[in-house]
Amino acid sequence: MKVLVTAEFTPEGLRELTALGLSPIYDPWTRRDQMLLADELAERIKQTGAEALILEIDLCHQEVFEAADLKFIGCCRSDPLIVDLDEATDRGVPVFYTPGRNAEAVADLTLAMMLDLLRGVSAAAADLRSGAFNPETPADYMAELRRRRGRELGSLTVGLVGLGAVGAAVARRLRGFGCRLLAADPFAPDRRFADLGAEKAGLPELFRRADVVSLHAAESDENQGLIGRELIAAMKPEAIFLNLARAALVDNDALYEALAAGRIAAAGLDVFRREPPGADDRFVALPNVLALPHLGGATREVVQHQTDILLADLKEYFRGGNPRHLANPEVLARRRF
């Protein structure tokens, strides 16, 4: 069975696909640095004669399903949003995905942004490089140091919105700093809060008590604008807000107004309504915002993680078992291989 692999995959992973009796055609998106639209992916399938797909950013919609009788789809993402799941299910095509593939990467960046904002690291480095930090006397120097006093993470209360793979990874890192942890997640079992040393809290309480609020919820139709104006207004004046999840989860007008007026101290944003954000983005222009161009999952190790997760499920599927990360398990009754 020919498998068109347009996701990044490790060399060992490609060899393991071959050991499963598959014939991988490796054409990762990183070689072209662009996403294939559905009609373009359909054409590539016809050219290669592929019967299965392993994707990361390319769109798998109706045109793709009409191009070939696909046996399975592997989606190297935390959710299979790039795949028309209804179409796949109607046709009996299993869709595997890789939740948690970038959890460690996003958690690392969360801590980096948190510490940067609490200590003013990037701002101080930029001022030093540009010459803006240039005290002429010892008294001026001492005044600058007083002005740039930061806060110690271990003395603060951190609130995590979402305690899934990323939120849990952040919580594990924070425990080493000794800070108090609050967490809000209606879907997480009580045992997870206890294991991570996090106090369970509702959103209003979390936003009221936390010195740092970090958003790690998954986006859904039901939670658009989850972080609304009232929650943002409840934050402490010296509080910091981090969003490394999705921009659609937040009332961005309310967040911008609070930051611009100084009603909250700062924000770290790695996600935006329009990506990548330009230099003219209103959040990028604010001096109290640390803005990044969606770098959360951009590590070399993520390729290894997504390879390992997907391979484990493919092996389970081909041995006749029940894969852990199958978006449409109802198709197992029509297993085809």
FENCOR-V131467 format. One line per field, one symbol per residue. burial: b if it has 9 or more other ideal C-beta (glycine too) atoms within 8 Angstrom, else e. Layout:
burial->???
//
This chain:
burial->bbbbbbbbbeeebbebbbebebebbeebbeeeeeebebebbbbbbbebebbbbbbbebbbbebbbebbebbbbbbbbbebebbbbebbbeeebbbbbbbbbbbbbbbbbbbebbbbbbebeeebebbeeeeeeebeeeebbebbeeeeeebebeebbbbbbbbbbbbbbbbbbbbeeebebbbbbeebeeebbeebebeebebbbbbbbbbbbbbbbbbeeebbbbbbeebbbebeeebbbbbbbbbebbbbebbbbbbeeebbebbbbbbbeeeebeeebebbebeebbbbebebbebeebbbbbbbbbbbbbbbbbeeeebebbbbeebbeebee
//
